[in-house]
Amino acid sequence: MAAAIEPPFLVALNLTRRCNLKCAHCYLDAGTLRAGVPDELRTDEVLVLLGRIASLSDEIMVVLTGGEPLLRQDIETLARHAADLGLMVVVGTNGMLLNSRRVAALRTAGVSAVGISLDSLDPVYHDRFRGLSGAWQATLAGIDACRRAGLMFQIHFTATDDNAHELDDMIAFARDAGAAVLNVFFVVCTGRGRTLSNISAERYETVLRRLVEAARDETTLVVRARCAPHLKRLARQAIPPLPITLAEGYEAGGCLAGRRYCRVTPEGDLTPCPYIEMSAGSVRKTDFALLWVNAPLFAALRSPMLEGRCGACEFAKLCGGCRARALARDNNLMGEDFLCSYQPAGGSVIEPTAPDAPSLAWSEEAEARLRHVPPFVRGFVRRRAEAYARERGEPAVSVMHLHALARRRFGVGGASADHLPDDP
């Protein structure tokens, strides 16, 4: 059975509930605490956990987050151990504690990138949303520290009805600031976000359509949606379609919760994603790898019996809706995603496709470059590179093929094959 279960692309480790902010939308309901909760995973427990994650695959991205993970004194120790295991390490932070010294320490520890939350270009709005005066200025200083040190960073923007009008300006800011990626998040009503007005279905659809355009048009910045599997429907409907769905062999399609993504809480509970609070078990009591393979909750998400519009939708296997939203509002993990306004057209379900061509050989340098690509799209990039090499009648993939693909995606002077950022 274990051989049939794919390893996760991404594991989020909520290392602490401590935070120096009190954000209105926090899914963890983190507090401004100097000391963590008494049963927070200890350093030795996290080190063991990282080993168990790596036992499934060394092609997994681990996100060290919180709360505010930089409040843990062992963050560099944890990052170094994960990197030494071959895992790709990203730190998710509000950026306020990033300075030249801290950024240098993270780089030395093997951190590949940091994700920094910035919810507005208006300091007043951002500070109010984050619950602390001066937060905006401190976050921008953190972005500057990463840029000066050459540490790759992403900007995380949470779109609501109140700030969605800033999307174009935020795209321009992320591009000009030197960010590799702009991730646009949408609130799922959990934690303190239960009381947040969130975003209307109409505005949500409008924002996603703009993100599809930006994903195609941006030449130096990757623009992606998070917690928005409906982007895959819009990508499929675009003219010409964006090849970022399971129908084109892009494995990171639709909702990944429990299928290729999971989260560990500060106390050690394993959940399908940060917004689904149902526990599949405790990593303190059961091996992470065993839970990943055998947990009934994950099995249900891997073979979902969707209901309502999601169950009747021709895009069910490419999108599948956000399971967390259905659970949060209706207490039904398989219910329809209320934020999607699409009415199924009654057509046949669009099936995922799998590559049938045999793999090509790769040069050592090309394989090394591929390891810089996020794990959840590594297979997709591998297939694209092999297809490109076949088109040229060449028997193996070289680093020059990767450079050519990067230029094709980002244009001359854009991203290099060292990073080869992924599509949304």
Disulfide bonds with the S-S distance in Angstrom:
none
